[in-house]
Each structure stands twice: as structure tokens, then as C-alpha cells.
């Protein structure tokens, strides 16, 4: 039976024509796999399957995903992040921790499900632990929301509708865990990490299922002190509503691994 395997030109350029031919012939592709996005089983002989190449600073890892979850693509990650993905694929423990933006501001990132217009949506809530000054600015002001608005995030006064899709940005969900929020590369080429998990963040089965259903994640961002670490999703929603009413919330819908 022919294998329904997709090897994109980008992946082929990285692994070479010979290895691509071996994959398509079934010589080096698995008979079955766990999807690197949704972590449910897949079979390249029964359903369309994407090859996803994670490229670090020194090494690369080839993974497989349902074509309905991710297209065949090359994803640039840090070496540390790549090793974390390898451990996650192997089932090793991954503690939750997070940081970093290109400006080195420390961000708190919380995942949760948010109810909008009667439907649950996967969401990430981003809040810095300190004011974020504009790069190169000598002042001590907080420019976190203006910087995001300049990137295309929309100010919200209430959570009444799903925010518009911000094209060029994306959320990288791999090995069933959250790895990064990617933004367009100012120099062109592959997207770069705006935020990346120091080690992959665990998400609930419900959150992952909603992300795969909608193929996008809602990202909400608020300045320091606006949201806090809420232990329950209903309390998180209350904090989001309050931040929006106070004019301290921006949001966008980000595609899954929209590379």
C-alpha cells in the first residue's frame, strides 16, 4: 500500500534527495507514529502524514504529524529546546518553566480555555513580571502593550468575539507540548521566537484538542500586575474581563505553527 507521506521542498532541501526518497519509499519512515502536534497515533499508510524537521544549532530531529495538524515544514528552534522536544517525545518529565523575549523581559505565560460566543477556545495569557521598556529607551516606562499593538495585536474592551488572526505570528505546539510563540523575522526567512519555553510547557488534553480543532490559539497580553497567577480558569476569565474593561488587554488569534 502506498505511503501517504508529504515531504515539503523545504524539508527535502535540509535532508537531501536520497533521504527523502528513502522516506517516501518507506525505508526510513515509521509504520506508525505519535503525531508531534496532537500526540495521538498516526499511520502513513492510512492517512496523510507530514514530515516535520526540527533544526537546532547543532542537531536536527525529524518528526511526523497528521497532515490535518501540521504541514510538512522546517522549524528552527534552539538546541536546548530541541533536546527538550526529544525528551518529551521519549516521555521524559518536563517541568513547567518559561521565559524569554528578544528584549530579555521575563514573561509569565498561562494556558487556559476561554469561552467566547458559546465556544471554548485555547488561550495563552502573557504577563511580564516587570514593566517592559521600549528597546533602547532610557526611561523606565511600560511599553509592553504599545509594542504589541505596533505588531498588530488589537486592544480589547471586552471578550465578546474572537480577535482577528495575526498573520505571520504562530504558536508552536510540538510533542503535545507548548514550545514557542513565533513572530516574523525582520530580516526575512524563517520566523523567530518572540517567546519560547525554557522547557516545553504542559497543556491539558482539552486545551490541545481545542487548539487542533480551531487550528489557532488566542493570545492575550496585559501589563505587569493586571492578571496575576490564577489557579482556576473561571478566575482567569474574571481577571481578563477586568483587564479589558480597564483598557489593559490586547489580543490576537495566532495560527498553529503558521510557518
C-alpha positions in Angstrom: 0.0 0.0 0.0 1.5 3.4 -0.9 2.6 5.7 1.9 0.7 9.0 2.2 3.8 10.9 3.2 4.4 14.6 2.5 8.0 15.8 2.3 8.0 19.6 1.5 10.6 21.2 -0.7 11.9 22.9 2.5 12.4 19.6 4.3 13.8 17.9 1.2 16.4 20.7 0.9 17.6 20.0 4.5 17.6 16.2 4.5 18.7 15.7 0.8 17.0 13.9 -2.1 18.4 10.5 -1.1 16.9 10.5 2.4 13.6 12.0 1.1 13.4 9.1 -1.4 14.0 6.6 1.4 11.2 8.2 3.4 8.8 8.1 0.5 9.7 4.5 -0.2 9.0 3.6 3.4 12.6 2.5 4.1 13.1 5.0 7.0 9.6 6.2 7.8 7.8 4.6 10.7 5.0 2.1 10.2 3.1 4.1 12.8 3.9 7.2 14.9 2.6 9.6 17.6 1.7 12.9 16.0 4.2 15.5 17.1 1.4 18.0 17.5 -1.6 16.3 19.0 0.2 13.2 20.3 -2.4 10.7 19.0 -1.4 7.7 16.8 -1.0 8.0 13.1 -0.3 5.7 10.2 1.3 6.9 7.0 -0.3 4.0 5.1 -3.8 5.0 6.2 -3.8 8.9 6.4 -1.8 11.8 5.0 1.3 12.4 7.1 3.6 15.4 7.2 7.4 15.3 7.9 8.4 18.0 10.3 12.1 18.7 10.7 13.2 20.5 14.0 16.5 22.1 13.4 18.7 23.2 16.3 22.1 24.9 16.5 24.0 21.6 16.0 21.4 18.8 15.5 18.1 18.1 13.8 15.2 15.8 14.6 12.7 14.5 12.0 9.2 14.0 13.4 5.9 13.1 11.9 2.4 14.7 12.2 -1.0 14.2 10.8 -1.3 16.5 7.7 -4.5 17.9 9.3 -2.5 19.0 12.3 0.7 20.4 10.7 2.0 20.9 7.2 5.4 19.5 6.2 7.9 22.1 7.3 11.2 23.0 8.9 11.0 24.5 12.4 14.0 26.4 13.7 14.5 26.0 17.4 17.3 26.4 19.9 19.5 23.4 20.7 18.1 23.4 24.3 14.6 23.5 23.0 15.3 20.7 20.6 16.7 18.5 23.4 13.6 19.2 25.4 11.4 18.1 22.5 13.5 14.9 22.2 12.9 14.2 25.9 9.2 15.0 25.5 8.8 12.6 22.6 10.6 10.0 24.6 8.2 10.6 27.5 10.7 12.1 29.9 9.5 14.6 32.6 9.4 18.2 31.6 8.9 20.7 34.4 6.9 23.9 33.6 9.1 27.0 33.3 9.2 29.9 30.9 11.0 32.9 29.6 12.1 34.9 27.2 11.6 37.6 24.7 14.2 39.1 22.4 14.4 42.0 24.8 15.1 39.6 27.7 12.0 40.6 29.6 10.7 37.7 31.7 7.2 36.7 30.8 4.6 34.7 32.7 2.6 32.5 30.3 -0.6 30.8 31.4 -2.6 28.4 29.2 -6.4 28.0 29.6 -9.7 27.6 27.8 -11.7 30.8 27.3 -15.4 30.8 26.5 -16.3 33.2 23.7 -19.7 33.3 22.0 -20.6 29.9 23.5 -17.5 28.1 22.3 -14.3 27.2 24.1 -11.1 28.5 22.6 -7.5 27.6 23.6 -5.8 30.7 25.0 -2.4 31.9 26.2 -2.2 34.7 28.7 1.1 36.6 28.7 2.0 39.0 31.5 5.5 40.3 32.3 6.9 40.1 35.8 8.1 43.8 35.5 7.5 46.8 33.2 8.8 46.3 29.6 10.6 49.4 28.3 11.0 50.0 24.6 14.3 48.6 23.4 16.9 51.4 23.5 14.7 53.6 25.7 16.4 55.2 28.7 13.1 55.6 30.5 11.5 53.2 33.0 8.0 53.3 31.5 5.9 50.3 30.5 5.6 50.0 26.7 4.5 46.3 26.6 1.1 46.9 25.2 2.1 49.7 22.7 4.9 47.4 21.4 2.4 44.6 20.8 -0.2 47.0 19.2 2.5 48.1 16.8 2.9 44.4 15.8 -0.8 44.0 15.1 -2.4 43.0 18.4 -5.8 44.5 19.0 -6.8 46.4 22.1 -9.9 44.8 23.7 -12.5 46.4 25.9 -14.5 43.2 26.3 -14.2 39.5 25.4 -17.2 39.4 23.2 -15.7 38.0 19.9 -12.7 36.1 18.8 -9.9 38.6 17.9 -8.6 38.8 14.3 -5.9 36.4 13.1 -2.4 38.0 13.2 -0.7 36.6 10.1 3.0 35.9 10.3 2.8 35.0 14.0 2.1 31.5 15.2 2.2 29.1 18.1 4.5 26.1 18.0 2.8 23.0 19.6 5.1 20.0 19.3 5.2 16.7 21.0 1.9 17.6 22.5 3.5 20.5 24.5 3.8 24.2 24.0 7.2 25.3 22.8 7.1 28.8 21.5 5.3 31.8 20.1 6.9 32.8 16.8 6.9 36.1 15.1 8.0 37.3 11.6 11.8 37.6 11.1 12.6 41.3 10.4 15.4 40.1 8.2 13.1 37.8 6.3 13.2 34.0 6.1 12.0 31.7 8.9 10.1 33.1 11.8 11.9 33.7 15.1 10.8 33.1 18.7 9.1 36.1 20.4 8.7 33.8 23.4 9.9 30.3 23.9 9.6 27.9 26.8 12.8 27.2 28.6 11.5 23.7 28.8 8.3 22.7 26.9 5.1 23.6 28.8 2.5 21.0 29.6 -1.1 21.8 28.3 -4.3 19.9 29.2 -5.8 17.4 26.8 -8.8 19.7 26.5 -6.6 22.7 25.5 -4.7 20.6 23.0 -7.9 19.3 21.5 -9.4 22.8 21.2 -6.1 24.0 19.5 -6.3 21.2 17.0 -10.0 21.8 16.4 -9.6 25.6 15.7 -6.0 25.4 14.3 -5.3 28.6 16.2 -4.6 29.9 19.7 -5.9 33.1 21.2 -3.1 35.1 22.8 -4.0 37.7 25.4 -1.4 40.1 26.8 -1.6 42.5 29.7 0.9 44.7 31.6 2.5 43.6 34.9 0.1 43.4 37.7 -3.1 43.1 35.6 -3.8 39.4 35.6 -1.7 37.5 38.2 -1.4 33.7 38.5 -4.9 32.5 38.7 -5.5 28.9 40.0 -8.7 28.3 38.0 -9.9 29.1 34.6 -13.0 31.0 35.8 -10.8 33.2 37.9 -8.5 33.7 34.9 -11.5 34.8 32.8 -12.6 37.2 35.5 -9.1 38.8 35.5 -9.2 39.0 31.7 -12.6 40.7 31.8 -11.3 43.2 34.4 -8.1 44.0 32.4 -10.2 44.5 29.2 -12.6 46.9 31.0 -9.6 48.9 32.3 -8.1 49.2 28.8 -5.1 46.9 29.7 -5.6 44.0 27.4 -4.6 43.2 23.8 -5.2 40.1 21.8 -4.8 38.2 18.5 -5.6 34.8 17.1 -2.3 33.0 16.2 -2.3 30.0 13.8 -0.7 26.8 14.9 2.9 26.6 13.6 1.9 29.0 10.8 5.3 28.8 9.0 
